[in-house]
């Protein structure tokens, strides 16, 4: 994983209105959920699944918190 790939992933998620905040190679926020993910530790497909899981958990939480 490099910065170019991370930026590409961030751009792709933004097309789905999912905002990813980064500081260098670290993801620090996913749709206003604070996280601390070192993207260098993941393959691109693993990182995409991890980001998707964070979003999925927020949707589940909202469903149960109505």
Secondary structure, DSSP 8 states (H G I E B T S, - for coil): --HHHHHHHHHHHHTTT--EEEETTEEEEETTEEEEEEGGGS-HHHHHHHHHHHHHHHHHHHHHT-
